[in-house]
Amino acid sequence: MRQALTLTDTQYRQVIAFCNTRKHTQRDQTIIHVSFLAGLRSMEIAGHSIGDVYDHTGAVRDQFSITGSQGHRAKAVTLVLCM
């Protein structure tokens, strides 16, 4: 099985900059950050809302969970976010 391609640092910055041109900047940037930094797949991200990552003040939460039904894992996993 081949290794999946990943973005270079330059490509990552370009994608984040592109998100600034979109209507839903925070949502789009959150999807890119969570995918790139936590290594989540699109289906794992799709099962979450912005409120799962950001608290009511807009600060990034310390952690959030992925249930087995939200991803390819057999059981729930808690991700610790260090931003």
C-alpha angles and dihedrals in degrees: 000000000000123000114253116250117251133199122260117233090259093051090047091054090047092053092049090048089050089054088062089066093054128093093238099044098161093046094048094046090048091054092051094045094048092046095047101036100036097033094233125162122234094256091052091052094044091062092064137073129216087258090064090063102029126047125223091277093053095253120136111258118241091235146351136191136239116205121216090252092057096059149006095284122104093224141025119286128197116215119207112212117212108184 
